[in-house]
Amino acid sequence: MVGLRPARYLFQLRKSCLYCGATLPATKKEHIFNSCWGGSFSTNKLICGKCNEYFSQTIDSELTTYTKFVMNSWGIKGERHKQIPEIVTDGEYNIRAYAKPKLKTENCSVKASSDGSLEFNFSCSSKEEVYKWLNSDKPETDLGRTLTAEERQWIKQRIQEAKLEKINVEPQPLFINLNLSKQYRSVAHTLLKCLGLYDPDLVRGDMTRKVREFIRYEQGNWEEFAVTVNQLIPSVKDRLSQKLGVNYNSVEIYWCCSLEKIIGVLTLLGRIQRAVILAENCKVPNAILAVVEDTYLTRQIPKSFFLELEQQIADIPLIEILFSPPKIEFFRKEISHIASVSLPFEGLNAFLAESIYKIGEQTQELTLKSLQEYEKLFLDFVSNLEKLFGISVEPKVVSSQLAVNGFSDLVQYHIGKNFKEHPEVQDTLLTACTKTWEELTNQLQMKIEREIPE
Ligand SMILES: [Zn+2]
């Protein structure tokens, strides 16, 4: 009844820019999914250098308003970025990777007293910051001379001995300017590029002229194109979020017979979804094109498939429009939820996952000590959640969940076993951690959503 086939790329046939008609190939390549959201595949066979330059100066980074939060909390780097995006706030702290607060001004100073001894004071977000200071030219500037090897050693000693003081950081003020016109132009631009890989005639033709002029020449208003939709058949997001989590960007193009429209849906990092009307009043048979790229910077052509529906069911609704256009309130609520709930919650989740992985890498055999380290990670996780959201889980509940999920068997029968010789032991360990983590997050997420007012 339904035909599914891999989408066939036709972009090698493109000879002119899809916006202005200038001759291709361009000297510079254009990313299909923006590099600042983790996209890595680029081509010079869709867009000319001049249009590319224009987009990079006007709209390309517009959606980082949302994506930087997801990338920060999950520790994702963009292709051109050496570091995980930091969130710059209007408060005393910025937010570094995994949603951790970091003082905007780290205070470190060294000076020589009259008796020749050193005075060294510091108050920083982490020891790492103090070491960074020590390895910069700042001590030298403070002191007016270089540090001797002994002095450097003495400072290192002081850093090692320093005790970490835990402070509860209040939510930081954050002013966000939402330029919805630029954001929707960036969304529509990405949709057209994906469509252009598959159906170059459609993206050059009359049917999509209006949206092209909106994207490239700012003609018209975003409200004419923006819609909120409900995807009536399982979407790429439903299928992929289990497997890839936040590590993908995707585009779905719907040729909707019943609506006489072509609608594109862009999903950023598995979290943020935007839909745009690409063409209207068009009599088209039902079809769906999906294009997906993961964020592992492979530079491969994005995966894609094309779904055609047979004539008998050519007019069943594929997608329904809920709002046209979405209300401003929708965007305000979404960004506030991302910044105040998703960022810290997902940041802690990602940090836990990363830490479990790190201990796993260092451990060769099952020891009581390593099991205690895992348990401590979970206890820190729930205690941090309590600090952030005021939702408490008793430590003994966490310990008993771990025990039930496999830790008690591991303690009783498998201590001392080498993972290489007994991969099943390592499997039990990972299963116990994953299961406990899933149980905790499901339980807590529901509580958090209930506690946080709309
Ligand atoms: Zn052009």
Residues whose N, C-alpha, C, O or C-beta is under 5 A from the ligand:
A	BS01	ZN	C17 Y19 C20 G21 A22 C48 C51
